[in-house]
């Protein structure tokens, strides 16, 4: 069976969002998690495969601090 003409989707104006995707900012609420972050904190989104290994911020921060320490160590000079 063919679809009736009334079942066709209406196209949105070029570059605009469809009516059902327009956001009503009057109904927005404050972010309930924002207060738990320190003012100088930086939020980073991990890729899913990385997030499987690092389940919390403590583990990520521990590895990053170890990496920073390793990068700051002076390189030894070898004489040959």
Secondary structure, DSSP 8 states (H G I E B T S, - for coil): ----GGGS-----TTS--GGG---GGG----TTGGGS-TT-------HHHHHH--SHHHHHHHHHHHHHHHHS-------
